[in-house]
Amino acid sequence: MKTVDAVWAQWEVIKKAEKHGTRHERGSALDGIPRHLPGLLRAEKMVKKARKAGLLMKRKGGRARSRAAVGRKLFELAKEAQGRGWSAEDLLRTEIRREERAMRKKERKGRVKG
């Protein structure tokens, strides 16, 4: 019996093979994330793909937070940005671009597992 992870891994191999040599082939694990998405949704998708490709370092230690605590933190950050006259969306999109450039550079240098 296969595990869920094994099935997903096999699915990814099949998809990659099907796209190989076509216009749908992706040169980066980060390709295919629509740019028109709102910042937070785009960030979530980027993190998921980056984590899957081994582009993100695992968190060391740290305090576990509840869902509510994370939600409060996000809200507080939006309040802080607005209070300073900044757009939280623009700030997040700028950070996404910076992180994406860094991850793609790391990927090109071949420091990615898998």
Contacts in CASP RR format, 6 or more apart in sequence:
PFRMAT RR
TARGET T0000
AUTHOR 0000-0000-0000
METHOD contacts of the structure
MODEL  1
MKTVDAVWAQWEVIKKAEKHGTRHERGSALDGIPRHLPGLLRAEKMVKKA
RKAGLLMKRKGGRARSRAAVGRKLFELAKEAQGRGWSAEDLLRTEIRREE
RAMRKKERKGRVKG
2 10 0 8 1.000
19 25 0 8 1.000
19 26 0 8 1.000
26 32 0 8 1.000
28 104 0 8 1.000
28 107 0 8 1.000
29 49 0 8 1.000
29 50 0 8 1.000
29 52 0 8 1.000
29 53 0 8 1.000
29 55 0 8 1.000
29 107 0 8 1.000
29 112 0 8 1.000
30 46 0 8 1.000
30 49 0 8 1.000
30 50 0 8 1.000
30 53 0 8 1.000
30 55 0 8 1.000
30 100 0 8 1.000
30 103 0 8 1.000
30 104 0 8 1.000
30 107 0 8 1.000
33 42 0 8 1.000
33 45 0 8 1.000
33 46 0 8 1.000
33 49 0 8 1.000
34 42 0 8 1.000
35 42 0 8 1.000
37 45 0 8 1.000
38 89 0 8 1.000
39 89 0 8 1.000
39 92 0 8 1.000
39 93 0 8 1.000
39 96 0 8 1.000
40 74 0 8 1.000
40 92 0 8 1.000
42 93 0 8 1.000
42 96 0 8 1.000
43 92 0 8 1.000
43 95 0 8 1.000
43 96 0 8 1.000
46 96 0 8 1.000
46 99 0 8 1.000
46 100 0 8 1.000
46 103 0 8 1.000
47 56 0 8 1.000
50 56 0 8 1.000
50 103 0 8 1.000
53 107 0 8 1.000
53 112 0 8 1.000
53 114 0 8 1.000
54 112 0 8 1.000
54 113 0 8 1.000
54 114 0 8 1.000
55 103 0 8 1.000
55 106 0 8 1.000
55 107 0 8 1.000
55 112 0 8 1.000
56 103 0 8 1.000
65 73 0 8 1.000
77 88 0 8 1.000
78 88 0 8 1.000
81 87 0 8 1.000
81 88 0 8 1.000
81 91 0 8 1.000
82 88 0 8 1.000
106 112 0 8 1.000
END
